[in-house]
């Protein structure tokens, strides 16, 4: 596992070029490349107030896990209907947005929900990884909001459209490496009111098992993102709302819901 550090992807507000960096108290030290490739510092540094933080990874794919918290399964279905294997689905990378970005409420939907989740960022090529070795393939962790058009999920009978709209995968504000994934508190906060509150200890399938299981199906690339499921307490959002995902030892991801102009 990498040394404990906070890694960001950012854009200087005066420029369009993006870069990766290590965050200190109020300053970012720029890196030569994505940190899961190599952690080589440059001589460039930037004050945090002078940059715009972006989604901290550029994954080739976003693999998500449904119904992975016991309390969520009990609230949505019943305890005896917990999945026997992880329920996987994909979000397109085009759904990614970063902290403080806007979630666009699509015209096709009448109900859009938030789902606060722990995200895993992969550090190296992973194929058929054993659970006992899985942590070696994890670069770090981040906050994810698995935004879902709930009415479309139910009417379609599958999840591709409901989960795949542009802006439906807020991620960030950064990646924290070197922390313990066990028993992290996760909260979903709508307009400053805590709606979701759970811990990773309530996961049905834990982090090492998920990395192993997914890597037995598809090859994971460095920088790929796994979103590990959401606790109970999901509700709908409306244009004008502010939604936050807060996770212990990581931080808070904040986004704003807006009406589609299309």
N, C-alpha and C positions, 0 to 999 in steps of 0.2 A: 504494500500500500504506500502511496506517495506520502512524503512529509506533510504534516498539517499546514495547509496554506489556503488562501482564498484566491481563486482564479477568475478573471473576468474576460469578457470579450467586449470591446468598446469601439466607439468612433469619436474622434475629436470633433467638437461642435463646429469648428471652422473648416473641416475637411470631410470628404466622403469615404476615405480609406478606413478600413477596420483593422483591428489588431487584438492580440491577446496580451494579458498582463497579470502580474501578481499584485494584489491589493494590500497596502499597508493601512495605517490609520486613516489617512486622508489623501494618499498618493498612490498612483499605479506605476509600477516598473514594467516597462514594455518587454515582451518576449519576442524571440526571433520567429517562433512558429507556435502552433497549437501545443499546449503543455503536455498532451498525451503523446506527442511525437518526441519532444525533447524540451527540457526546461532550461533554456539558454537565455539569460537576461541580456538586454541591450543597454546602452547608455541613456536611452530615452526614458523620461518619466513625466507623468502628467498628474495634476491635481484632480481628484475625483470630481470636483465641482465644474471642471472644464470639459468633461467628456459625457457622452451619452452611453449608458450601459445597454448592451444588446443581449439577446438570448445567448447564454454562455457557451453553447456548443453548436456545431453545424453538422448534425447527424445525417448519415445516409438513409436512416430509417428511425422511426419512433415506434417502439413496441410497447403496447399498453396491456395492462392486466385488469380484467373486470372481476367484480365480486370477490375481492381478496381480503376483506376485513370481516371478521365474524359478526360484529355489531351491525354492519351494513347489510350483510346477508339476512340476519334476523329481522331487521327493519323492513327490508325490501321483499323478502321471500319468507323463509323460515329456517331455523337452525338445521333441520334435516335435509335442506336443499343446498347446502354448501357444495361447491364444485369439488369433484374428485381430482381434477387436474386443473392447472391454470387456464383461465379463459382469456385467450389472446386476441388482440386486434391491432391494426396499424393505423397511425395517423400519418399523413403526408408531411414532409418537411416544410411544405408551403404553409402549414398551419402555425408554424412557430412565430411567436412574437416575444419581445423582451419586457423587462420591468417598465412600468409606467406607460406601456403601449395600450392601444384601444382594442377591445374585443368588439367586433362588429356583429350586431344582432341581425341575422339574415332574414330577408322578407319571407322565405319559405317556411319559417318556423314560428309557432306561437308560444313555445316554451323553451328557454335556454337555461341550463343549469350549470353551476360551478361544481368542481370536484377537486378538492385539495389532495395532492399526492406527493410522495417522495419520489424523486427522479434519480436514476443511476446513470452515470456517464462511464462508458467503457473505455479502457485504457489501451487495449491491444487486441489483435485479431483473436477471436474466441470461437472455437468450434469444438463441440463435444467436451465441454469443460466438466470436470467432476465437481460436485458441490463443495468438497473439502478444499478445492483449489480456487474456488470462484472469486474470493476476495482479491486474488492476485490480478484479476482482470478488470477490477473496478478502479477507475481513476478518482472518482469522488461523487458527491451527492448534491442535488439541487432541488428547488421547489418547482412543482408543475401544477398547472390547473388544467385538468382534462375537461374542457368545456364541451357540453353535449346538448344538442337539440333533442330534448327528451321525447317530444311528440313524434319526431321523424324516426327516432330509434324504435319506437313502438309500432308505428305504421309500416315501416319498411321491413321489419323482421330481421334486419341485420344492421350493422353499425357504421358502415363506411361513410354514408352521407352525413349522418347525425354527428359524427365525431370529426369529420374531415374538412369542414369549412375553413377558409383562410381566417387566421387569428384565433383559432380554437385550441391552440397549445401554447399559452403563456408559460415561459420558463425563465428561471433566474432567482434572484438577481445575479447570482454567481454560482460557482462550483466550489464546494468545500471538500478538500481532500484530507484524509487521515483521521476521520471521525468514526465512531462506532455507530452502526446503523440500528442497533438494538434499542428499543424502548424510547425512540424519539417521539416527542409530542408533536402532533400535526393538528393545525387549526385552519378552518375556513371561516373568514370574517367578512360578512356582508354589511357594508355601510356602518362599520365600527361595532357591529354586533356579532359575537362569536356564535356561529351556527354549527360548525363541525368541531369536534374535539375528540381525538383518539390518539393512540400510540402505535408505533410499528410493532409492538409486542402482540397486537391483536391481529396481525397478518395470519392468514391461513397458510400461505406459502411464503417463506421468508426470503430474504435477499439472495443468499447463496443458492437456494433451490431454484429461484427464478432465473438467475444467470445460467445455471447449468441446464435447466429445462429448455430455455429459449435457444441456447447455443446448440442443443441437440436437433433443432429444427432448422435454424437459419444461422449462417455465419454472421457474427457481430463484428463490426468494424470499429476501429478507434474513433471515439467521438459519438458513437451511437447512443441513443437515449432510451432507457426503459422506465416507464411510469408504472408504479407498483400497486395501484389501486387506492381507493378512497374510504375513509371512515364513514360512519353514519352521519346523517344530518344535511344531505344535499337538498337544496331548494333552488327555485328559479331566480333569475336575475332580470332586470329591466334596463333599458337605456337610461342613463343618468346614474346608475349604481356604481359603487366602488367595491371591488372584490379583492381580498388579500388571502394569500396562502402563507402561513407562518409555521416554520418547523424549527424545533430546538437545534441549537448549534449550527444552523445554516443561516436563517434570516427570514425576511418577509418579502414576498413577491406581490406587488400591487399593480392592478390594472383597472381600467375604466370601461364601462359598457356604453356603446353608442349605437344609434340607429343607423341602418344601412342607407347610404345615399344612392345606391345603384337602382 
